[in-house]
């Protein structure tokens, strides 16, 4: 599959709430990219979808592992990428960063899933 096809399929899977499949596709795309900014953006989306899987399954330890890298990646996430509006995704990731500590015991009280990725 070409990068554009992988991107479209990842968006479709994410919007269908198939977060594990979307995560895998975003990672596949990440491996194909050369530009550091693009890689960071796609990696952020891959990790956001992995986080959604961990929230769905209640895997708090795995969610916390993501919180050790996701906040740094989140800082560089643009408002749009490949004609996708990422503003709502930024809000969701920010919310997750505020409620999931990177270490220690906590009770995962949210089931709020990431927003749809909408073309702009």
Secondary structure, 3 states (H helix, E strand, C coil): CCHHHHHHHHHHHHHCCCHHHHHHHHHHHHHHCCCHHHHHHHHHHHHHHHHHHHHHHCCHHHHHHHCCCHHHHHCCCCCEECCEECHHHHHHHHHHHHHCCCCCCCCCCCCCCCCCCEEC
